[in-house]
Amino acid sequence: MGKSNVSRVRTATAFVSAAALAAGLTVFSATATAHWDQEAVTTIAQQLPAATEKLYEALLSQPPPGFGGGDGDGDNEFSDNVRLMHSESMHLASELKKGKSQAQTKHAFQRIKELNDDAKEYAREQFMEAPVTSHFSAVEKLIEQLAHFY
């Protein structure tokens, strides 16, 4: 495949990913809860604070809220949710590292999922640049992996 074709594929892939994010097509699995695996859950959860931090940093590097004619309220709500997801993800990772069980960490995970769902709604209303959409997808993938255990 030529260099220009690779570029077109990358551009198309980024566009499809952004469109899927905007349409809210990331769906959490409806399958039965996986057997609790403390080590696996802890490993996944410990990746979430870094992923949410990268998302927040990418969000801050975008043009300011309201840029381009919007009122910016969705941008503020989105960034608030991302900031809160980061805080909750640090708490969840810490609790799991201490050996806390599924029952003891379920509320923290549910809060992260709710914040993510709300952020997804705000993201639909806003233009998000490629770095934000790719980092948001990474966060959602980690949450989806964790959802199998909760």
C-alpha positions as CSV (number, residue, x, y, z in Angstrom):
1,M,0.0,0.0,0.0
2,G,1.4,3.4,-1.0
3,K,2.2,6.1,1.5
4,S,-0.8,8.2,0.4
5,N,-3.1,5.2,0.8
6,V,-1.8,4.6,4.3
7,S,-2.5,8.2,5.1
8,R,-6.1,7.9,3.7
9,V,-6.7,4.8,5.7
10,R,-5.5,6.5,8.9
11,T,-7.6,9.6,8.1
12,A,-10.7,7.4,7.4
13,T,-10.1,5.3,10.6
14,A,-9.8,8.5,12.7
15,F,-13.0,9.8,11.1
16,V,-14.9,6.6,11.7
17,S,-13.7,6.5,15.3
18,A,-14.7,10.1,15.9
19,A,-18.1,9.4,14.2
20,A,-18.6,6.4,16.4
21,L,-17.7,8.4,19.5
22,A,-20.1,11.2,18.5
23,A,-22.9,8.7,17.8
24,G,-22.2,6.9,21.1
25,L,-21.6,3.6,19.5
26,T,-19.3,2.3,22.2
27,V,-21.5,-0.1,24.0
28,F,-20.7,-1.9,27.2
29,S,-21.0,-5.6,27.0
30,A,-24.3,-7.0,28.1
31,T,-22.8,-10.4,28.8
32,A,-22.7,-12.0,32.2
33,T,-20.2,-10.7,34.8
34,A,-16.8,-12.4,34.5
35,H,-15.3,-14.3,37.4
36,W,-13.7,-11.8,39.7
37,D,-9.9,-11.7,39.1
38,Q,-8.3,-9.3,41.6
39,E,-5.0,-9.1,39.8
40,A,-6.6,-8.5,36.3
41,V,-9.0,-5.9,37.6
42,T,-6.3,-4.1,39.5
43,T,-4.0,-4.1,36.5
44,I,-6.7,-2.6,34.3
45,A,-7.8,-0.1,36.9
46,Q,-4.3,1.1,37.4
47,Q,-4.2,2.2,33.7
48,L,-7.3,4.3,34.0
49,P,-5.8,7.3,36.0
50,A,-3.1,7.8,33.3
51,A,-5.7,7.4,30.5
52,T,-8.1,10.0,32.0
53,E,-5.2,12.4,32.7
54,K,-4.1,12.2,29.0
55,L,-7.7,12.8,28.0
56,Y,-7.9,15.8,30.2
57,E,-4.6,17.2,28.9
58,A,-5.8,16.7,25.3
59,L,-9.0,18.5,26.2
60,L,-7.2,21.4,27.6
61,S,-5.1,21.7,24.5
62,Q,-8.2,22.2,22.3
63,P,-9.5,25.7,21.5
64,P,-11.3,27.3,24.4
65,P,-15.0,26.6,25.1
66,G,-17.3,28.5,22.8
67,F,-14.7,28.7,20.1
68,G,-16.6,28.7,16.8
69,G,-19.9,30.0,18.0
70,G,-21.0,27.6,20.7
71,D,-21.7,28.7,24.2
72,G,-19.1,26.4,25.7
73,D,-21.4,24.9,28.4
74,G,-20.9,21.4,26.9
75,D,-17.1,21.8,26.9
76,N,-17.2,22.8,30.6
77,E,-19.4,19.9,31.5
78,F,-17.3,17.5,29.5
79,S,-14.1,18.7,31.1
80,D,-15.7,18.6,34.6
81,N,-16.8,15.0,34.0
82,V,-13.3,14.0,32.8
83,R,-11.7,15.6,35.8
84,L,-14.1,13.8,38.1
85,M,-13.5,10.5,36.2
86,H,-9.8,11.0,36.8
87,S,-10.3,11.5,40.6
88,E,-12.6,8.5,40.8
89,S,-10.2,6.3,38.8
90,M,-7.3,7.1,41.1
91,H,-9.6,6.2,44.1
92,L,-10.6,2.9,42.4
93,A,-7.1,2.0,41.5
94,S,-5.9,2.7,45.0
95,E,-8.7,0.6,46.6
96,L,-8.0,-2.3,44.3
97,K,-4.3,-2.1,45.0
98,K,-5.1,-2.4,48.7
99,G,-7.0,-5.6,47.9
100,K,-10.5,-4.3,48.2
101,S,-13.1,-6.7,46.7
102,Q,-15.7,-6.4,43.9
103,A,-18.4,-5.5,46.4
104,Q,-16.2,-2.9,48.1
105,T,-15.2,-1.2,44.8
106,K,-18.5,-1.5,42.8
107,H,-19.8,1.9,43.7
108,A,-16.6,3.6,42.6
109,F,-16.7,1.8,39.3
110,Q,-20.3,2.6,38.8
111,R,-19.6,6.3,39.4
112,I,-16.8,6.2,36.8
113,K,-19.2,4.6,34.3
114,E,-21.9,7.2,35.0
115,L,-19.4,10.0,34.6
116,N,-18.2,8.4,31.3
117,D,-21.8,8.1,30.1
118,D,-22.5,11.8,30.9
119,A,-19.2,12.8,29.2
120,K,-20.3,10.8,26.1
121,E,-23.5,12.8,26.0
122,Y,-21.6,16.1,26.2
123,A,-19.1,14.9,23.6
124,R,-22.0,14.3,21.1
125,E,-22.9,18.0,21.3
126,Q,-19.3,19.3,20.9
127,F,-16.6,19.2,18.2
128,M,-13.8,17.2,19.6
129,E,-10.4,17.2,17.9
130,A,-8.7,13.9,17.1
131,P,-6.4,13.7,20.2
132,V,-9.5,14.1,22.4
133,T,-11.5,11.4,20.6
134,S,-8.6,9.0,20.6
135,H,-7.9,9.4,24.3
136,F,-11.7,9.2,25.1
137,S,-11.8,5.9,23.2
138,A,-8.9,4.6,25.2
139,V,-10.7,5.5,28.5
140,E,-13.8,3.9,27.2
141,K,-12.0,0.7,26.3
142,L,-10.6,0.4,29.8
143,I,-14.0,1.0,31.4
144,E,-15.4,-1.6,29.1
145,Q,-12.8,-4.1,30.2
146,L,-13.6,-3.3,33.8
147,A,-17.3,-3.6,33.2
148,H,-16.9,-7.3,32.6
149,F,-16.0,-7.8,36.2
150,Y,-18.7,-5.6,37.7
